[in-house]
Amino acid sequence: MIRGSRLGMLAFVMLFAGMDVFAQDTDVIRATGGRTEVRGEITKEDFKEIEIKTSSGIQKIPWKDVINVVYKQTPASYREGERQFQTRHYSQAFDEYKKAVEESGKGGRELFKQHALHKLATCALLTRKYEEAISTFRSLLTSVPETKYVRECHVGIVRAYLDKGDPAGAAPALESARNTGKSSNLGDEFDGYMELFKARILEGTGKQAEASGSLTALAASARSPAVQGEAAIARGRVLEKLGQEPDALKVFRDALAGAPSSSARAAAGGYLAQMLAKQAEAKKDQALLREAAFACAQGVALCFPDANEPSDGYELALYQAGMVYEALVAATPKKDGKDVGAEEFGPKATAALKELAERFPDSPWTQKLRERRR
């Protein structure tokens, strides 16, 4: 999954737009370059261009010139999958996308197979079904070799290996992705993710100092805001593992104040709060707990999660906010017989954890919350 990419945003526009007009007679492509609106039947989509058959013949339009796409037929299962996906009910969306894949092979519109497979794999990744995510991304690459989602497939496969803690599996997947990138020129953001994943493999194999150097360079040089943000957060994690807590805290504080992506700012707030809360517990320092609470609040306030950007940083910030506010409830002395901690911080803890559970039911942080509550 390429995070925050223009292509990812375009996919959302083109597929979700079809929901409101799925009964129209023709496919419609709105494009720049004097073409404005092209009507006909879309016959092919690959990672370079979209092909449409019109009354005057075949037209091929590069994706860089496409503003949005509206399809004449969007399968009902796909529409429902999109609805569930936009509300982040990924398990339910997974079931609907699976139906859409099956329907595309039983007389349904074959064009939607790659869209449904891409979203199916993405849902598997977001719900931590890593093996299924890997196999589905690979199935898409096999069934549609020049799929428009070639970038997302390769990035998703390597990310799945890394997120499940398998750097040995990630290494050959990264090499395959790099080779594809070299032969197909998949863009600066794709290249940035390759460097990010190389550093994460170093992190996963215990080479923290090398990983830190790579991530420092990448955070400064990456052209993609999404890659810059992820690199900064990964560098903070690595510095903490190296025992360089002051440096890690500075990285997270800087990212919270100015990371180029919304999700990275939220993640920075969450990780910063996590470190400060640990220090507060060790030192019995309520001031550090309050600073941790403020970091979470900033992380949540600075993040605007939507369908085109991952919400994992926001979820982390919400979870840490709930934990820190609960710690403040316990740490605040009573005054005149009143539980001032419960009065001041209890509602904030409840609100943060309620939002986490309701908005992100499939999040690993929601799962962790359920485990704590058992």
Short mmCIF file of the C-alpha atoms (twelve columns), coordinates in Angstrom:
data_MODEL
# 
_entry.id   MODEL 
# 
loop_
_atom_site.group_PDB 
_atom_site.id 
_atom_site.type_symbol 
_atom_site.label_atom_id 
_atom_site.label_alt_id 
_atom_site.label_comp_id 
_atom_site.label_asym_id 
_atom_site.label_seq_id 
_atom_site.Cartn_x 
_atom_site.Cartn_y 
_atom_site.Cartn_z 
_atom_site.pdbx_PDB_model_num 
ATOM 1   C CA . MET A 1   0.000   0.000   0.000   1 
ATOM 2   C CA . ILE A 2   1.580   3.267   -1.045  1 
ATOM 3   C CA . ARG A 3   0.662   5.685   1.664   1 
ATOM 4   C CA . GLY A 4   -0.658  9.110   0.730   1 
ATOM 5   C CA . SER A 5   0.159   8.693   -2.958  1 
ATOM 6   C CA . ARG A 6   -1.641  10.603  -5.718  1 
ATOM 7   C CA . LEU A 7   -2.422  7.287   -7.387  1 
ATOM 8   C CA . GLY A 8   -4.036  6.006   -4.204  1 
ATOM 9   C CA . MET A 9   -6.134  9.148   -3.940  1 
ATOM 10  C CA . LEU A 10  -7.149  8.866   -7.598  1 
ATOM 11  C CA . ALA A 11  -8.215  5.266   -7.048  1 
ATOM 12  C CA . PHE A 12  -10.512 6.471   -4.264  1 
ATOM 13  C CA . VAL A 13  -12.001 9.205   -6.449  1 
ATOM 14  C CA . MET A 14  -12.528 7.014   -9.488  1 
ATOM 15  C CA . LEU A 15  -14.044 4.069   -7.684  1 
ATOM 16  C CA . PHE A 16  -16.109 5.868   -5.093  1 
ATOM 17  C CA . ALA A 17  -17.459 8.295   -7.666  1 
ATOM 18  C CA . GLY A 18  -19.045 5.352   -9.422  1 
ATOM 19  C CA . MET A 19  -21.287 4.724   -6.439  1 
ATOM 20  C CA . ASP A 20  -23.576 7.591   -7.194  1 
ATOM 21  C CA . VAL A 21  -23.863 7.083   -10.916 1 
ATOM 22  C CA . PHE A 22  -23.386 3.354   -11.376 1 
ATOM 23  C CA . ALA A 23  -26.467 3.077   -13.615 1 
ATOM 24  C CA . GLN A 24  -25.166 5.377   -16.378 1 
ATOM 25  C CA . ASP A 25  -24.684 4.074   -19.953 1 
ATOM 26  C CA . THR A 26  -20.975 4.797   -20.478 1 
ATOM 27  C CA . ASP A 27  -17.727 5.069   -18.594 1 
ATOM 28  C CA . VAL A 28  -16.501 8.636   -18.209 1 
ATOM 29  C CA . ILE A 29  -12.926 9.863   -17.884 1 
ATOM 30  C CA . ARG A 30  -12.336 13.479  -16.945 1 
ATOM 31  C CA . ALA A 31  -8.864  14.542  -18.015 1 
ATOM 32  C CA . THR A 32  -6.610  17.521  -18.604 1 
ATOM 33  C CA . GLY A 33  -4.928  18.356  -21.895 1 
ATOM 34  C CA . GLY A 34  -7.999  19.546  -23.764 1 
ATOM 35  C CA . ARG A 35  -9.881  16.251  -23.484 1 
ATOM 36  C CA . THR A 36  -12.067 17.442  -20.597 1 
ATOM 37  C CA . GLU A 37  -14.509 14.515  -20.705 1 
ATOM 38  C CA . VAL A 38  -14.146 11.260  -22.615 1 
ATOM 39  C CA . ARG A 39  -17.083 8.843   -22.823 1 
ATOM 40  C CA . GLY A 40  -17.096 5.235   -23.940 1 
ATOM 41  C CA . GLU A 41  -16.111 1.825   -22.565 1 
ATOM 42  C CA . ILE A 42  -12.943 1.445   -20.532 1 
ATOM 43  C CA . THR A 43  -11.157 -1.620  -21.861 1 
ATOM 44  C CA . LYS A 44  -7.849  -1.602  -20.013 1 
ATOM 45  C CA . GLU A 45  -6.041  -0.012  -17.074 1 
ATOM 46  C CA . ASP A 46  -2.343  -0.528  -16.399 1 
ATOM 47  C CA . PHE A 47  0.188   1.365   -14.311 1 
ATOM 48  C CA . LYS A 48  0.972   3.790   -17.148 1 
ATOM 49  C CA . GLU A 49  -2.380  4.648   -18.700 1 
ATOM 50  C CA . ILE A 50  -6.089  3.990   -19.044 1 
ATOM 51  C CA . GLU A 51  -7.594  2.862   -22.360 1 
ATOM 52  C CA . ILE A 52  -11.140 3.731   -23.437 1 
ATOM 53  C CA . LYS A 53  -13.064 2.736   -26.574 1 
ATOM 54  C CA . THR A 54  -15.053 5.700   -27.881 1 
ATOM 55  C CA . SER A 55  -17.231 6.275   -30.932 1 
ATOM 56  C CA . SER A 56  -14.186 7.710   -32.708 1 
ATOM 57  C CA . GLY A 57  -11.791 4.912   -31.754 1 
ATOM 58  C CA . ILE A 58  -9.449  3.874   -28.943 1 
ATOM 59  C CA . GLN A 59  -7.941  6.565   -26.736 1 
ATOM 60  C CA . LYS A 60  -5.074  6.002   -24.297 1 
ATOM 61  C CA . ILE A 61  -4.743  8.565   -21.531 1 
ATOM 62  C CA . PRO A 62  -1.744  8.668   -19.136 1 
ATOM 63  C CA . TRP A 63  -2.725  8.574   -15.468 1 
ATOM 64  C CA . LYS A 64  -0.936  11.867  -14.870 1 
ATOM 65  C CA . ASP A 65  -3.585  13.531  -17.076 1 
ATOM 66  C CA . VAL A 66  -6.585  11.841  -15.428 1 
ATOM 67  C CA . ILE A 67  -8.654  13.900  -12.992 1 
ATOM 68  C CA . ASN A 68  -11.207 11.210  -12.163 1 
ATOM 69  C CA . VAL A 69  -13.011 8.197   -13.587 1 
ATOM 70  C CA . VAL A 70  -16.675 7.221   -13.287 1 
ATOM 71  C CA . TYR A 71  -17.688 3.713   -14.302 1 
ATOM 72  C CA . LYS A 72  -20.962 2.754   -15.946 1 
ATOM 73  C CA . GLN A 73  -21.197 -0.323  -13.730 1 
ATOM 74  C CA . THR A 74  -19.869 -0.675  -10.216 1 
ATOM 75  C CA . PRO A 75  -20.742 -4.085  -8.742  1 
ATOM 76  C CA . ALA A 76  -22.997 -3.942  -5.687  1 
ATOM 77  C CA . SER A 77  -20.522 -5.985  -3.630  1 
ATOM 78  C CA . TYR A 78  -17.748 -3.564  -4.527  1 
ATOM 79  C CA . ARG A 79  -19.873 -0.551  -3.604  1 
ATOM 80  C CA . GLU A 80  -20.649 -2.099  -0.228  1 
ATOM 81  C CA . GLY A 81  -16.974 -2.912  0.251   1 
ATOM 82  C CA . GLU A 82  -16.111 0.718   -0.409  1 
ATOM 83  C CA . ARG A 83  -18.725 1.882   2.087   1 
ATOM 84  C CA . GLN A 84  -17.313 -0.392  4.767   1 
ATOM 85  C CA . PHE A 85  -13.740 0.573   3.889   1 
ATOM 86  C CA . GLN A 86  -14.418 4.303   4.189   1 
ATOM 87  C CA . THR A 87  -15.776 3.737   7.705   1 
ATOM 88  C CA . ARG A 88  -12.709 1.574   8.451   1 
ATOM 89  C CA . HIS A 89  -14.698 -1.613  9.021   1 
ATOM 90  C CA . TYR A 90  -12.019 -3.577  7.242   1 
ATOM 91  C CA . SER A 91  -13.217 -7.078  8.137   1 
ATOM 92  C CA . GLN A 92  -16.652 -6.418  6.639   1 
ATOM 93  C CA . ALA A 93  -15.067 -4.695  3.642   1 
ATOM 94  C CA . PHE A 94  -12.824 -7.735  3.137   1 
ATOM 95  C CA . ASP A 95  -15.873 -9.998  2.817   1 
ATOM 96  C CA . GLU A 96  -17.491 -7.718  0.242   1 
ATOM 97  C CA . TYR A 97  -14.357 -7.350  -1.864  1 
ATOM 98  C CA . LYS A 98  -13.968 -11.124 -1.824  1 
ATOM 99  C CA . LYS A 99  -17.487 -11.404 -3.288  1 
ATOM 100 C CA . ALA A 100 -16.555 -8.844  -5.946  1 
ATOM 101 C CA . VAL A 101 -13.514 -10.909 -6.960  1 
ATOM 102 C CA . GLU A 102 -15.648 -14.042 -7.236  1 
ATOM 103 C CA . GLU A 103 -18.343 -12.217 -9.224  1 
ATOM 104 C CA . SER A 104 -15.798 -10.864 -11.715 1 
ATOM 105 C CA . GLY A 105 -15.076 -14.448 -12.747 1 
ATOM 106 C CA . LYS A 106 -18.758 -15.382 -13.079 1 
ATOM 107 C CA . GLY A 107 -20.001 -13.041 -15.747 1 
ATOM 108 C CA . GLY A 108 -19.275 -9.840  -13.852 1 
ATOM 109 C CA . ARG A 109 -17.210 -7.023  -15.289 1 
ATOM 110 C CA . GLU A 110 -13.643 -8.356  -15.473 1 
ATOM 111 C CA . LEU A 111 -12.293 -4.811  -15.286 1 
ATOM 112 C CA . PHE A 112 -13.125 -4.696  -11.585 1 
ATOM 113 C CA . LYS A 113 -11.106 -7.775  -10.708 1 
ATOM 114 C CA . GLN A 114 -7.875  -5.857  -10.157 1 
ATOM 115 C CA . HIS A 115 -9.636  -3.168  -8.108  1 
ATOM 116 C CA . ALA A 116 -11.276 -5.762  -5.891  1 
ATOM 117 C CA . LEU A 117 -8.075  -7.814  -5.477  1 
ATOM 118 C CA . HIS A 118 -6.144  -4.681  -4.545  1 
ATOM 119 C CA . LYS A 119 -8.674  -3.680  -1.901  1 
ATOM 120 C CA . LEU A 120 -8.950  -7.288  -0.658  1 
ATOM 121 C CA . ALA A 121 -5.183  -7.422  -0.103  1 
ATOM 122 C CA . THR A 122 -5.203  -3.978  1.519   1 
ATOM 123 C CA . CYS A 123 -7.916  -5.040  3.973   1 
ATOM 124 C CA . ALA A 124 -5.942  -8.188  4.806   1 
ATOM 125 C CA . LEU A 125 -2.887  -6.039  5.524   1 
ATOM 126 C CA . LEU A 126 -4.865  -3.586  7.663   1 
ATOM 127 C CA . THR A 127 -6.377  -6.423  9.712   1 
ATOM 128 C CA . ARG A 128 -2.939  -8.050  10.154  1 
ATOM 129 C CA . LYS A 129 -3.730  -11.094 8.012   1 
ATOM 130 C CA . TYR A 130 -0.237  -10.893 6.636   1 
ATOM 131 C CA . GLU A 131 -0.010  -14.187 4.773   1 
ATOM 132 C CA . GLU A 132 -3.325  -13.522 3.058   1 
ATOM 133 C CA . ALA A 133 -2.219  -10.007 2.153   1 
ATOM 134 C CA . ILE A 134 0.992   -11.317 0.599   1 
ATOM 135 C CA . SER A 135 -0.750  -14.069 -1.372  1 
ATOM 136 C CA . THR A 136 -3.480  -11.701 -2.628  1 
ATOM 137 C CA . PHE A 137 -1.039  -9.003  -3.735  1 
ATOM 138 C CA . ARG A 138 0.936   -11.704 -5.551  1 
ATOM 139 C CA . SER A 139 -2.233  -13.091 -7.108  1 
ATOM 140 C CA . LEU A 140 -2.981  -9.639  -8.523  1 
ATOM 141 C CA . LEU A 141 0.525   -9.338  -9.979  1 
ATOM 142 C CA . THR A 142 0.148   -12.776 -11.557 1 
ATOM 143 C CA . SER A 143 -3.357  -12.353 -12.958 1 
ATOM 144 C CA . VAL A 144 -2.828  -8.764  -14.157 1 
ATOM 145 C CA . PRO A 145 0.960   -8.412  -14.718 1 
ATOM 146 C CA . GLU A 146 0.763   -4.732  -15.697 1 
ATOM 147 C CA . THR A 147 -1.865  -3.873  -13.096 1 
ATOM 148 C CA . LYS A 148 -2.329  -0.216  -12.281 1 
ATOM 149 C CA . TYR A 149 -1.594  -1.244  -8.689  1 
ATOM 150 C CA . VAL A 150 1.885   -2.630  -9.388  1 
ATOM 151 C CA . ARG A 151 3.432   -0.087  -6.998  1 
ATOM 152 C CA . GLU A 152 0.968   -0.821  -4.210  1 
ATOM 153 C CA . CYS A 153 1.390   -4.586  -4.656  1 
ATOM 154 C CA . HIS A 154 5.162   -4.572  -4.269  1 
ATOM 155 C CA . VAL A 155 5.087   -2.084  -1.401  1 
ATOM 156 C CA . GLY A 156 2.293   -4.050  0.302   1 
ATOM 157 C CA . ILE A 157 4.144   -7.371  0.051   1 
ATOM 158 C CA . VAL A 158 7.351   -6.034  1.612   1 
ATOM 159 C CA . ARG A 159 5.406   -4.128  4.277   1 
ATOM 160 C CA . ALA A 160 3.457   -7.261  5.214   1 
ATOM 161 C CA . TYR A 161 6.675   -9.217  5.782   1 
ATOM 162 C CA . LEU A 162 8.130   -6.409  7.889   1 
ATOM 163 C CA . ASP A 163 4.973   -5.777  9.907   1 
ATOM 164 C CA . LYS A 164 4.714   -9.455  10.808  1 
ATOM 165 C CA . GLY A 165 8.333   -9.407  11.995  1 
ATOM 166 C CA . ASP A 166 9.904   -11.393 9.141   1 
ATOM 167 C CA . PRO A 167 12.864  -9.388  7.773   1 
ATOM 168 C CA . ALA A 168 14.273  -12.570 6.178   1 
ATOM 169 C CA . GLY A 169 11.117  -12.875 4.065   1 
ATOM 170 C CA . ALA A 170 11.119  -9.155  3.347   1 
ATOM 171 C CA . ALA A 171 14.625  -9.171  1.828   1 
ATOM 172 C CA . PRO A 172 13.858  -11.185 -1.368  1 
ATOM 173 C CA . ALA A 173 10.507  -9.403  -1.718  1 
ATOM 174 C CA . LEU A 174 12.360  -6.083  -1.577  1 
ATOM 175 C CA . GLU A 175 14.839  -7.259  -4.217  1 
ATOM 176 C CA . SER A 176 11.964  -8.268  -6.517  1 
ATOM 177 C CA . ALA A 177 10.288  -4.897  -5.966  1 
ATOM 178 C CA . ARG A 178 13.530  -3.032  -6.704  1 
ATOM 179 C CA . ASN A 179 13.998  -4.936  -9.963  1 
ATOM 180 C CA . THR A 180 10.456  -4.063  -11.030 1 
ATOM 181 C CA . GLY A 181 11.042  -0.435  -10.131 1 
ATOM 182 C CA . LYS A 182 14.211  -0.289  -12.223 1 
ATOM 183 C CA . SER A 183 12.571  -1.789  -15.290 1 
ATOM 184 C CA . SER A 184 9.293   0.113   -15.041 1 
ATOM 185 C CA . ASN A 185 10.308  3.487   -13.540 1 
ATOM 186 C CA . LEU A 186 7.664   3.483   -10.805 1 
ATOM 187 C CA . GLY A 187 8.485   6.934   -9.453  1 
ATOM 188 C CA . ASP A 188 10.202  8.764   -6.615  1 
ATOM 189 C CA . GLU A 189 7.769   7.682   -3.931  1 
ATOM 190 C CA . PHE A 190 8.210   4.013   -4.818  1 
ATOM 191 C CA . ASP A 191 11.993  4.426   -4.721  1 
ATOM 192 C CA . GLY A 192 11.663  6.117   -1.345  1 
ATOM 193 C CA . TYR A 193 9.741   3.181   0.053   1 
ATOM 194 C CA . MET A 194 12.451  0.825   -1.184  1 
ATOM 195 C CA . GLU A 195 15.024  2.768   0.849   1 
ATOM 196 C CA . LEU A 196 12.702  2.869   3.854   1 
ATOM 197 C CA . PHE A 197 12.163  -0.881  3.763   1 
ATOM 198 C CA . LYS A 198 15.893  -1.507  3.371   1 
ATOM 199 C CA . ALA A 199 16.420  0.423   6.619   1 
ATOM 200 C CA . ARG A 200 13.581  -1.443  8.319   1 
ATOM 201 C CA . ILE A 201 15.192  -4.762  7.361   1 
ATOM 202 C CA . LEU A 202 18.387  -3.531  9.048   1 
ATOM 203 C CA . GLU A 203 16.292  -2.621  12.098  1 
ATOM 204 C CA . GLY A 204 14.614  -6.023  12.095  1 
ATOM 205 C CA . THR A 205 17.946  -7.860  11.938  1 
ATOM 206 C CA . GLY A 206 19.399  -5.954  14.884  1 
ATOM 207 C CA . LYS A 207 21.587  -3.563  12.895  1 
ATOM 208 C CA . GLN A 208 20.220  -0.507  14.638  1 
ATOM 209 C CA . ALA A 209 23.163  1.828   14.063  1 
ATOM 210 C CA . GLU A 210 23.127  1.196   10.297  1 
ATOM 211 C CA . ALA A 211 19.360  1.576   10.231  1 
ATOM 212 C CA . SER A 212 19.605  4.893   12.083  1 
ATOM 213 C CA . GLY A 213 22.094  6.291   9.549   1 
ATOM 214 C CA . SER A 214 19.940  5.213   6.592   1 
ATOM 215 C CA . LEU A 215 16.766  6.620   8.130   1 
ATOM 216 C CA . THR A 216 18.454  9.938   8.969   1 
ATOM 217 C CA . ALA A 217 19.511  10.359  5.340   1 
ATOM 218 C CA . LEU A 218 16.131  9.261   4.006   1 
ATOM 219 C CA . ALA A 219 14.122  11.590  6.270   1 
ATOM 220 C CA . ALA A 220 16.158  14.488  4.879   1 
ATOM 221 C CA . SER A 221 16.168  13.483  1.207   1 
ATOM 222 C CA . ALA A 222 12.854  11.730  0.478   1 
ATOM 223 C CA . ARG A 223 10.596  13.645  -1.888  1 
ATOM 224 C CA . SER A 224 7.435   11.940  -0.670  1 
ATOM 225 C CA . PRO A 225 5.871   13.388  2.506   1 
ATOM 226 C CA . ALA A 226 4.576   9.919   3.395   1 
ATOM 227 C CA . VAL A 227 8.062   8.391   3.168   1 
ATOM 228 C CA . GLN A 228 9.608   11.305  5.086   1 
ATOM 229 C CA . GLY A 229 7.095   10.862  7.880   1 
ATOM 230 C CA . GLU A 230 7.523   7.095   8.143   1 
ATOM 231 C CA . ALA A 231 11.314  7.453   8.072   1 
ATOM 232 C CA . ALA A 232 11.248  9.936   10.956  1 
ATOM 233 C CA . ILE A 233 9.051   7.681   13.095  1 
ATOM 234 C CA . ALA A 234 11.196  4.615   12.326  1 
ATOM 235 C CA . ARG A 235 14.347  6.565   13.230  1 
ATOM 236 C CA . GLY A 236 12.847  7.542   16.590  1 
ATOM 237 C CA . ARG A 237 12.052  3.882   17.308  1 
ATOM 238 C CA . VAL A 238 15.588  2.835   16.383  1 
ATOM 239 C CA . LEU A 239 17.191  5.504   18.563  1 
ATOM 240 C CA . GLU A 240 15.110  4.318   21.505  1 
ATOM 241 C CA . LYS A 241 16.320  0.738   20.896  1 
ATOM 242 C CA . LEU A 242 19.900  2.049   20.847  1 
ATOM 243 C CA . GLY A 243 19.312  3.559   24.295  1 
ATOM 244 C CA . GLN A 244 19.606  7.088   22.941  1 
ATOM 245 C CA . GLU A 245 16.430  8.282   24.637  1 
ATOM 246 C CA . PRO A 246 17.134  12.048  24.506  1 
ATOM 247 C CA . ASP A 247 17.735  11.808  20.755  1 
ATOM 248 C CA . ALA A 248 14.635  9.654   20.282  1 
ATOM 249 C CA . LEU A 249 12.530  12.126  22.238  1 
ATOM 250 C CA . LYS A 250 13.855  14.975  20.079  1 
ATOM 251 C CA . VAL A 251 13.013  13.095  16.874  1 
ATOM 252 C CA . PHE A 252 9.455   12.447  18.051  1 
ATOM 253 C CA . ARG A 253 9.027   16.037  19.264  1 
ATOM 254 C CA . ASP A 254 10.284  17.394  15.932  1 
ATOM 255 C CA . ALA A 255 8.002   15.028  14.012  1 
ATOM 256 C CA . LEU A 256 5.025   16.015  16.155  1 
ATOM 257 C CA . ALA A 257 5.726   19.669  15.404  1 
ATOM 258 C CA . GLY A 258 6.467   19.397  11.706  1 
ATOM 259 C CA . ALA A 259 6.229   15.960  10.093  1 
ATOM 260 C CA . PRO A 260 4.969   16.333  6.513   1 
ATOM 261 C CA . SER A 261 2.223   13.733  6.874   1 
ATOM 262 C CA . SER A 262 -0.752  13.801  9.209   1 
ATOM 263 C CA . SER A 263 -0.427  10.163  10.251  1 
ATOM 264 C CA . ALA A 264 3.263   10.642  11.105  1 
ATOM 265 C CA . ARG A 265 2.438   13.590  13.384  1 
ATOM 266 C CA . ALA A 266 -0.125  11.505  15.216  1 
ATOM 267 C CA . ALA A 267 2.294   8.564   15.516  1 
ATOM 268 C CA . ALA A 268 4.957   10.922  16.854  1 
ATOM 269 C CA . GLY A 269 2.540   12.085  19.548  1 
ATOM 270 C CA . GLY A 270 1.766   8.485   20.457  1 
ATOM 271 C CA . TYR A 271 5.382   7.321   20.633  1 
ATOM 272 C CA . LEU A 272 6.436   10.459  22.500  1 
ATOM 273 C CA . ALA A 273 3.671   9.912   25.027  1 
ATOM 274 C CA . GLN A 274 4.655   6.255   25.407  1 
ATOM 275 C CA . MET A 275 8.256   7.179   26.229  1 
ATOM 276 C CA . LEU A 276 7.266   9.975   28.613  1 
ATOM 277 C CA . ALA A 277 4.761   7.715   30.381  1 
ATOM 278 C CA . LYS A 278 7.478   5.108   30.975  1 
ATOM 279 C CA . GLN A 279 9.748   7.776   32.419  1 
ATOM 280 C CA . ALA A 280 6.922   9.131   34.538  1 
ATOM 281 C CA . GLU A 281 6.219   5.686   35.982  1 
ATOM 282 C CA . ALA A 282 9.891   5.096   36.778  1 
ATOM 283 C CA . LYS A 283 10.347  8.524   38.361  1 
ATOM 284 C CA . LYS A 284 6.833   8.841   39.855  1 
ATOM 285 C CA . ASP A 285 6.698   12.189  38.094  1 
ATOM 286 C CA . GLN A 286 3.195   13.524  37.417  1 
ATOM 287 C CA . ALA A 287 4.575   16.427  35.369  1 
ATOM 288 C CA . LEU A 288 5.929   13.954  32.813  1 
ATOM 289 C CA . LEU A 289 2.525   12.274  32.679  1 
ATOM 290 C CA . ARG A 290 0.908   15.615  31.940  1 
ATOM 291 C CA . GLU A 291 3.444   16.245  29.177  1 
ATOM 292 C CA . ALA A 292 2.623   12.799  27.782  1 
ATOM 293 C CA . ALA A 293 -1.072  13.659  27.814  1 
ATOM 294 C CA . PHE A 294 -0.359  16.908  25.987  1 
ATOM 295 C CA . ALA A 295 1.685   15.026  23.350  1 
ATOM 296 C CA . CYS A 296 -1.245  12.678  22.719  1 
ATOM 297 C CA . ALA A 297 -3.678  15.570  22.511  1 
ATOM 298 C CA . GLN A 298 -1.435  17.292  19.968  1 
ATOM 299 C CA . GLY A 299 -1.063  14.090  17.954  1 
ATOM 300 C CA . VAL A 300 -4.817  13.607  17.773  1 
ATOM 301 C CA . ALA A 301 -5.498  17.276  16.988  1 
ATOM 302 C CA . LEU A 302 -2.887  17.405  14.211  1 
ATOM 303 C CA . CYS A 303 -4.101  14.283  12.454  1 
ATOM 304 C CA . PHE A 304 -6.962  14.277  9.987   1 
ATOM 305 C CA . PRO A 305 -7.440  10.608  9.090   1 
ATOM 306 C CA . ASP A 306 -9.319  9.922   5.884   1 
ATOM 307 C CA . ALA A 307 -9.627  7.119   3.392   1 
ATOM 308 C CA . ASN A 308 -6.486  8.132   1.521   1 
ATOM 309 C CA . GLU A 309 -4.088  8.081   4.453   1 
ATOM 310 C CA . PRO A 310 -3.389  5.294   6.928   1 
ATOM 311 C CA . SER A 311 -4.803  5.871   10.384  1 
ATOM 312 C CA . ASP A 312 -2.292  3.810   12.378  1 
ATOM 313 C CA . GLY A 313 -0.613  6.899   13.845  1 
ATOM 314 C CA . TYR A 314 -3.974  8.322   14.869  1 
ATOM 315 C CA . GLU A 315 -4.983  5.000   16.438  1 
ATOM 316 C CA . LEU A 316 -1.728  4.874   18.419  1 
ATOM 317 C CA . ALA A 317 -2.250  8.442   19.650  1 
ATOM 318 C CA . LEU A 318 -5.802  7.642   20.782  1 
ATOM 319 C CA . TYR A 319 -4.680  4.497   22.597  1 
ATOM 320 C CA . GLN A 320 -1.811  6.252   24.355  1 
ATOM 321 C CA . ALA A 321 -4.104  9.152   25.256  1 
ATOM 322 C CA . GLY A 322 -6.476  6.747   26.987  1 
ATOM 323 C CA . MET A 323 -3.643  5.017   28.843  1 
ATOM 324 C CA . VAL A 324 -2.013  8.281   29.941  1 
ATOM 325 C CA . TYR A 325 -5.287  9.834   31.107  1 
ATOM 326 C CA . GLU A 326 -6.064  6.668   33.074  1 
ATOM 327 C CA . ALA A 327 -2.614  6.883   34.672  1 
ATOM 328 C CA . LEU A 328 -3.318  10.509  35.583  1 
ATOM 329 C CA . VAL A 329 -6.589  9.463   37.215  1 
ATOM 330 C CA . ALA A 330 -4.655  7.060   39.433  1 
ATOM 331 C CA . ALA A 331 -1.739  9.433   40.101  1 
ATOM 332 C CA . THR A 332 -3.704  12.579  41.007  1 
ATOM 333 C CA . PRO A 333 -4.175  12.974  44.786  1 
ATOM 334 C CA . LYS A 334 -7.660  13.467  46.138  1 
ATOM 335 C CA . LYS A 335 -8.529  16.943  47.365  1 
ATOM 336 C CA . ASP A 336 -11.074 17.652  50.080  1 
ATOM 337 C CA . GLY A 337 -12.410 14.144  49.667  1 
ATOM 338 C CA . LYS A 338 -12.969 14.621  45.940  1 
ATOM 339 C CA . ASP A 339 -11.421 12.409  43.290  1 
ATOM 340 C CA . VAL A 340 -10.184 15.316  41.198  1 
ATOM 341 C CA . GLY A 341 -8.171  13.007  38.947  1 
ATOM 342 C CA . ALA A 342 -11.272 11.078  37.955  1 
ATOM 343 C CA . GLU A 343 -13.201 14.302  37.418  1 
ATOM 344 C CA . GLU A 344 -10.501 15.946  35.290  1 
ATOM 345 C CA . PHE A 345 -9.018  13.057  33.349  1 
ATOM 346 C CA . GLY A 346 -11.608 10.257  33.498  1 
ATOM 347 C CA . PRO A 347 -13.880 11.697  30.784  1 
ATOM 348 C CA . LYS A 348 -10.873 12.331  28.537  1 
ATOM 349 C CA . ALA A 349 -9.704  8.725   28.896  1 
ATOM 350 C CA . THR A 350 -13.196 7.460   28.145  1 
ATOM 351 C CA . ALA A 351 -13.591 9.695   25.097  1 
ATOM 352 C CA . ALA A 352 -10.239 8.704   23.557  1 
ATOM 353 C CA . LEU A 353 -10.735 4.967   24.055  1 
ATOM 354 C CA . LYS A 354 -14.355 5.104   22.899  1 
ATOM 355 C CA . GLU A 355 -13.326 6.830   19.669  1 
ATOM 356 C CA . LEU A 356 -10.585 4.250   19.141  1 
ATOM 357 C CA . ALA A 357 -12.953 1.304   19.627  1 
ATOM 358 C CA . GLU A 358 -15.808 2.738   17.562  1 
ATOM 359 C CA . ARG A 359 -13.917 4.268   14.653  1 
ATOM 360 C CA . PHE A 360 -11.174 1.648   14.341  1 
ATOM 361 C CA . PRO A 361 -12.648 -1.689  15.438  1 
ATOM 362 C CA . ASP A 362 -10.022 -3.715  13.528  1 
ATOM 363 C CA . SER A 363 -7.036  -1.742  14.796  1 
ATOM 364 C CA . PRO A 364 -4.311  -3.646  16.671  1 
ATOM 365 C CA . TRP A 365 -4.547  -0.913  19.302  1 
ATOM 366 C CA . THR A 366 -8.246  -1.665  19.732  1 
ATOM 367 C CA . GLN A 367 -7.355  -5.343  20.064  1 
ATOM 368 C CA . LYS A 368 -4.727  -4.451  22.656  1 
ATOM 369 C CA . LEU A 369 -7.321  -2.416  24.521  1 
ATOM 370 C CA . ARG A 370 -9.705  -5.391  24.565  1 
ATOM 371 C CA . GLU A 371 -6.929  -7.591  25.942  1 
ATOM 372 C CA . ARG A 372 -6.251  -5.108  28.748  1 
ATOM 373 C CA . ARG A 373 -9.930  -5.033  29.629  1 
ATOM 374 C CA . ARG A 374 -10.271 -8.827  29.970  1 
# 
